[in-house]
Amino acid sequence: MSYVAPQEFATKMIDAGESKVFMSTKDTLIRAYMAGAILALAAAFAVTVTVNTGNPLIGALLFPVGFCMLYLMGFDLLTGVFTLAPLALIAKRPGVTVGGILRNWGLVFIGNFAGAMTTAVFMAIIFTMGFSEAPNAVGQKIGVIGESRTLGYAAAGASGMLTLFIRAVMCNWMVSTGVIAAMMSTSVSGKVIAMWMPILIFFYLGFEHSIVNMFLFPSGIMLGGQFTWADYFIWNEIPTVIGNLVGGLTFVGGMIYATHYRTSPSRKVTEKPAARLVAAE
């Protein structure tokens, strides 16, 4: 699998973050658009599998195919740049600024949202025969998901918001682990295996992913879900984006940078007096 040691891919993480900060507007938008569209299609695929089999685990096992595809094609998700771009600033790479990072995040958000919305419209047409009939079973399921993960949180008040935030933190802990795991190998098979595991975990456990939700919730509204755009943004998307930022940067980017890029000196072994006496004898 051509394993790459943590000390080596820690540097690759910073290099990747730097390249994303300086990427042109056109390239950033196109890559983000395609990432959002592909991940949304993978989400539609996973929900379809879950509905047709009645087994959520099968849907979760197959969902990572979309993540692997977009990563191998060099496309960008907001969750990934949340983790990588700030590392270039922390490492003091020349020319990297807070403004540059915020520009990258903003462009990737726009691109991801546009891509996910494109897939949402296309799938809504498919689920309703061009909006000429009621949604099929998969469309109905997507509408229910949107209701439970907006109005459900809202009904619980502050406790619901806390739960939403923690689910978002845990999500990008896993998703960004997938992004970094792909750097652990130089072979395609190694990258796919490394990415598959953490993505499977986040999807099956129902964590909140801001880009997946850019597909599920607009789709739910188009398919008759009983919640509004305000419900979606206030009780899901905005808190999810913040939680994804915290989870990816804190538990993945920050931790790997702190221990594998800026490794502290090893402790010196001090010889005990008794050991010295035995040696002298």
Secondary structure, 3 states (H helix, E strand, C coil): CCECCHHHHHHHHHHHHHHHHCCCHHHHHHHHHHHHHHHHHHHHHHHHHHHHHCCHHHHHHHCHHHHHHHHHCCCCCHHHHHHHHHHHHHCCCCCCCHHHHHHHHHHHHHHHHHHHHHHHHHHHHHHCCCCCCCCCHHHHHHHHHHHHCCHHHHHCCHHHHHHHHHHHHHHHHHHHHHHHHHHHECCHHHHHHHHHHHHHHHHHCCCCCHHHHHHHHHHHHHCCCCCCHHHHHHHHHHHHHHHHHHHHHHHHHHHHHHHHHCCCCCCCCCCCHHHHHHHHC
